[in-house]
Amino acid sequence: MTHDEFEDFVKDTIDRLPGWVQEALHNIEFLVHDEADEYLDPEGEGLLGLYTGVPLPERGTDYAGELPDVIYVFRQPHLEMNLPPEELREEVAKTLIHEIAHYFGIDDDHLDEIGWG
């Protein structure tokens, strides 16, 4: 799957998220990169996705004029799973939900507790 095809795949998956999730996303961009570089993944964990920014609960009254938060989805680690298209879509959706949870202020410990870690 080419980069453009995967990017379309991610956009389609975002479009399938529940409306309340899409409506709650403010000042955020979704970017597809082939892999995380050493800046995004300094420990070389082979990330599927990454959220960078200021989570909603931490945005105060002075939060204005900020650059958009970013949710990165990394193509190569997803493709290396060698999943059929529908299972790949599910895996991309899990990655997106995990990173969107961080945007909502939910940390990895809580995600582990509820089975999304």
C-alpha positions in Angstrom: 0.0 0.0 0.0 1.5 3.3 -1.1 1.8 6.3 1.3 -1.2 8.1 -0.5 -3.4 4.9 -0.3 -2.6 4.5 3.4 -3.3 8.2 4.0 -6.7 7.8 2.3 -7.2 4.7 4.4 -6.6 6.7 7.6 -8.8 9.5 6.5 -11.6 7.1 5.8 -11.1 5.5 9.2 -11.3 9.0 10.9 -14.5 9.6 8.9 -16.0 6.4 10.4 -15.4 7.6 14.0 -18.5 8.5 15.9 -19.8 12.0 15.3 -19.3 13.1 18.9 -15.6 12.2 18.7 -15.2 14.2 15.4 -17.1 17.2 16.9 -14.8 17.2 20.0 -11.6 17.4 18.0 -10.4 21.0 18.0 -7.1 22.4 16.9 -5.7 19.0 15.9 -4.1 17.6 12.8 -3.7 14.0 11.7 -0.5 13.2 9.8 0.7 10.0 8.2 4.4 9.3 8.3 6.1 6.2 7.1 7.9 5.7 10.4 8.6 7.7 13.5 12.0 9.4 13.4 14.4 9.6 16.3 12.7 12.9 17.5 9.2 11.3 17.6 10.4 7.9 18.9 13.8 8.5 20.7 13.7 5.0 22.2 13.1 3.3 18.9 9.9 1.5 20.1 8.4 1.2 16.6 5.4 3.2 17.4 2.1 2.8 15.5 0.9 6.3 16.5 1.8 9.3 18.6 -0.1 12.2 20.1 1.8 15.5 20.6 0.2 18.6 22.0 -1.8 20.0 25.0 -4.5 17.6 26.1 -8.0 19.1 26.5 -8.1 19.0 30.3 -4.8 21.0 30.4 -6.0 23.8 28.2 -6.7 26.8 30.3 -8.3 30.1 29.5 -5.0 31.3 28.2 -5.0 28.5 25.5 -5.2 30.6 22.3 -3.2 31.0 19.2 -1.5 27.7 19.7 -0.2 25.5 16.8 -2.5 22.5 16.3 -1.9 19.3 18.2 -0.8 16.4 16.0 -1.8 12.7 15.9 0.8 10.8 13.9 -0.1 7.5 12.3 2.9 5.5 11.2 2.4 3.5 8.0 5.2 1.0 7.9 4.7 -0.5 11.4 1.0 -1.0 10.5 1.9 -2.6 7.2 4.5 -4.9 8.7 1.6 -6.6 10.6 0.6 -8.1 7.2 -3.1 -7.9 8.1 -5.9 -8.2 5.6 -7.6 -4.9 4.7 -10.4 -5.1 7.3 -8.1 -6.1 10.1 -5.7 -3.4 9.1 -8.6 -0.9 9.3 -9.4 -2.2 12.8 -5.8 -1.8 13.8 -5.6 1.8 12.4 -8.8 2.6 14.3 -7.4 1.2 17.5 -4.3 3.4 17.0 -6.4 6.5 16.3 -8.7 5.8 19.3 -5.6 5.3 21.6 -4.1 8.6 20.4 -7.4 10.5 20.6 -7.7 9.2 24.2 -4.5 11.0 24.9 -5.9 14.2 23.4 -8.8 13.8 25.8 -6.3 13.5 28.7 -6.5 9.8 29.2 -3.0 8.4 30.1 -1.5 5.0 29.2 -2.0 3.6 32.7 -5.8 4.2 32.4 -5.8 2.9 28.8 -4.1 -0.3 30.1 -6.7 -0.6 32.9 -9.6 -0.5 30.4 -7.8 -2.8 27.8 -6.7 -0.2 25.3 -3.1 0.0 26.2 
